[in-house]
Amino acid sequence: MSLLNPELVESSEHVEGAHQTDAVNSRLAQIWRRLRSTPRFWVGAIALLLICLWALFGLALYPWSATDQDGLAFSQGPSASHWFGTNGIGQDLYAQTIIGLQKSLLVGLIVGPAAALIAGFVGAISGYVGGVWDRVIVWFIDLLLVLPSFYILVLLSPTFKNASIVALILFLALFGWMVLARVVRGQTMSLREREYVKAARYMGVGGLTIVRRHIIPNVASLLIIDATLGVGAAILSETALSFFGFGIQPPDVSLGTLLSAGSSAAVTRPWLFVFPSAVLILTVLATSLIGDALRDAVDPTSGATRD
């Protein structure tokens, strides 16, 4: 027979959860106060917002689509009718850049948060349960870290040619979470020794509930930073893979395929390479500014360390 009053246990659990929620909310409010006073956050956020709006509405009133061909404008430079010029078969580069940006943003905005979520869940479970399961999960993480992910994609790319963007998103998300998972595991091993976690465990709260209610909120700042930085990293990864012919494949368009097609003409027809590369640089720079500002807001000493 239990010596604990179930109603008292439930009440204590709710009180403890409320205190923990208040602490997390206070921490997030403090991070937001630091963040909103950081100029580079606003520069990056406004730039990324404008880039996303441009990707969504940039072709709304434009007369050319990415597949249209102008028989009178082969390899034409930027003009009033073709803002970014045309390629060798008369296709409008501005329209293709917009479509490529849409694909790259789609990959980045899905892969970055997805990889962070996987890392948070796996790392928190591994660090909390400990024992044999922890060793198995760590072994699996280490195995994925040493696998040559690029060559695996090379082997799998012929199989997924008809669903290249879906396969690419899945691949980048499944191979982009391991390092953060080890960090979250280390944080969780420290958090599980805190008094409120021990109290919840003593009161019979389930492990998954403890992870969801007490562990994940305390590592949320790490996950948010990684998700933000992961957007830019995923865009660069997609661009690099598509550049080498292992990501999005023609006739689909991404920034990587445009850079691949324009690299051979970078000297003779520079607009084919300059405009897609400029869009890529601005997009990655905007996400990097946001991620860097987030990191400094979470850990104010990180900026001083870098300096």
HELIX and SHEET records of a PDB file:
HELIX    1   1 PRO A    6  ARG A   36  1                                  31    
HELIX    2   2 PRO A   39  PHE A   57  1                                  19    
HELIX    3   3 LEU A   93  VAL A  129  1                                  37    
HELIX    4   4 GLY A  131  VAL A  146  1                                  16    
HELIX    5   5 SER A  149  LEU A  156  1                                   8    
HELIX    6   6 LYS A  161  ALA A  163  5                                   3    
HELIX    7   7 SER A  164  LEU A  174  1                                  11    
HELIX    8   8 MET A  178  LEU A  191  1                                  14    
HELIX    9   9 GLU A  195  TYR A  202  1                                   8    
HELIX   10  10 GLY A  207  ILE A  210  1                                   4    
HELIX   11  11 VAL A  211  ILE A  215  3                                   5    
HELIX   12  12 ILE A  216  PHE A  243  1                                  28    
HELIX   13  13 LEU A  255  SER A  263  1                                   9    
HELIX   14  14 TRP A  271  VAL A  298  1                                  28    
HELIX   15  15 THR A  301  ARG A  306  1                                   6    
END                                                                             
